[in-house]
């Protein structure tokens, strides 16, 4: 497997982890991207923080989640600093 294929597999794992973590929470509850990074990366989770944030942005683009800061939905491209991820209330 090439490094690029490995990266794609990790990206899918992070997206799936975000979905799974949110499915285990009440509607309206949020998770931190670090929770997905820890679930996928184990002890090396810190290396997956930016990939986890990128996975969240892809899920926003797909309409599955929103990214919040201070409880308010924010534009993922403009979000700086700590973020939370929440399922959309549609569907």
Legacy VTK file of the C-alpha trace (Angstrom):
# vtk DataFile Version 3.0
C-alpha trace
ASCII
DATASET POLYDATA
POINTS 91 float
0.000 0.000 0.000
1.360 3.436 -0.890
1.538 6.253 1.617
-1.264 8.021 -0.258
-3.517 4.963 -0.005
-2.688 4.733 3.711
-3.630 8.376 4.142
-6.960 7.793 2.411
-7.651 4.798 4.652
-6.875 6.902 7.735
-9.125 9.680 6.431
-11.990 7.184 6.071
-11.285 5.786 9.549
-11.436 9.285 11.024
-14.720 10.053 9.248
-16.176 6.748 10.449
-14.913 7.422 13.971
-16.612 10.828 14.015
-19.872 9.240 12.848
-19.637 6.442 15.425
-18.796 8.750 18.313
-21.682 11.073 17.461
-24.111 8.172 17.028
-23.352 7.162 20.619
-24.281 10.629 21.893
-27.609 12.310 22.304
-28.793 14.424 19.376
-27.297 17.864 19.833
-24.261 16.591 21.761
-20.807 17.382 20.431
-17.430 15.712 20.247
-13.923 17.076 20.003
-11.843 16.083 16.976
-9.306 14.697 19.471
-11.783 11.955 20.386
-11.742 10.658 16.796
-7.960 11.079 16.605
-7.521 9.051 19.806
-9.893 6.324 18.604
-7.956 5.919 15.351
-4.404 6.791 16.366
-4.053 5.416 19.874
-0.881 6.762 21.473
-0.009 8.626 18.265
-3.319 10.542 18.294
-1.725 13.995 18.320
-0.396 13.379 14.795
-3.990 12.906 13.659
-5.424 16.147 15.009
-5.284 18.079 11.735
-6.452 15.048 9.731
-9.366 14.717 12.202
-10.273 18.375 11.696
-10.057 17.833 7.920
-12.334 14.788 8.241
-14.836 16.961 10.096
-14.672 19.573 7.328
-15.395 16.877 4.722
-18.402 15.730 6.751
-19.608 19.339 6.917
-19.361 19.521 3.118
-21.381 16.284 2.924
-24.066 17.793 5.161
-23.574 15.242 7.943
-22.184 17.475 10.691
-21.621 21.072 11.696
-18.599 22.581 13.386
-19.177 24.783 16.399
-17.186 27.171 18.540
-18.658 28.559 21.708
-21.867 26.681 20.927
-22.386 28.522 17.638
-22.126 26.960 14.179
-19.106 28.368 12.348
-17.722 28.206 8.823
-15.171 25.372 8.900
-12.779 27.365 6.700
-12.792 30.239 9.188
-12.607 28.190 12.403
-9.404 28.861 14.339
-8.630 27.219 17.647
-10.701 24.605 19.464
-13.757 23.275 17.641
-16.549 20.840 18.418
-18.427 18.594 15.983
-22.185 18.010 16.095
-24.573 16.032 13.894
-26.832 18.117 11.726
-30.428 18.202 12.877
-31.653 17.513 9.351
-32.324 13.912 8.394
LINES 1 92
91 0 1 2 3 4 5 6 7 8 9 10 11 12 13 14 15 16 17 18 19 20 21 22 23 24 25 26 27 28 29 30 31 32 33 34 35 36 37 38 39 40 41 42 43 44 45 46 47 48 49 50 51 52 53 54 55 56 57 58 59 60 61 62 63 64 65 66 67 68 69 70 71 72 73 74 75 76 77 78 79 80 81 82 83 84 85 86 87 88 89 90
